[in-house]
């Protein structure tokens, strides 16, 4: 791991002493958390803090029409929400010390749907989808609250090929690492939707699939919340640590990190 060195002078009483401040030069991965419809950033703050402890810079957001702007909910379209997500992504990659080549996105339900589409618009290295939703491409600019609920349920009841849906087409071209988490007792996202997403990821580096036993869509039970946190944290840990190991090895090969030379055994005096 490289380092930055900075000469400093430290005040001591009426005098100064010299020093050299050494800090890691390595950039940090970034993680963007996108909540589901009628959710908020609060649902992800605890998990964001745990992943931040791995050495990541995390950003949890409130989509327009939620939290402080909930009064706008009946006006928000999928286009509005996608703009929120892309703007948040751009904000994250511009933050100090963020490695723009190591960005992960974590999305639940509606947020998972948006995260999948985001991969076709911005570079995403890691993608975690919990119970990702699915919608017809039609009526993209119609406020989400005004979409026909019955029609949405009928659409989700069947398996869909990648060419028939914008989110699935994005998944078909995605080449990073994926985590998909389903709920065993999901009353909103049926197995056909999960199957459509799993089948769409044809070019990915890795695909991890987990089912949370007895969990419903909103993870209403504490044990379901804990189970999801454990799955997400374990996966994120594996992804981040593996990326760092690969980065260190690549840097060593390129000469940025030089292995210490082997010492010859001392000759007897």
Order of alpha helices (4+ residues) and beta strands (2+ residues): beta-beta-beta-alpha-beta-alpha-beta-alpha-beta-alpha-alpha-beta-alpha-beta-alpha
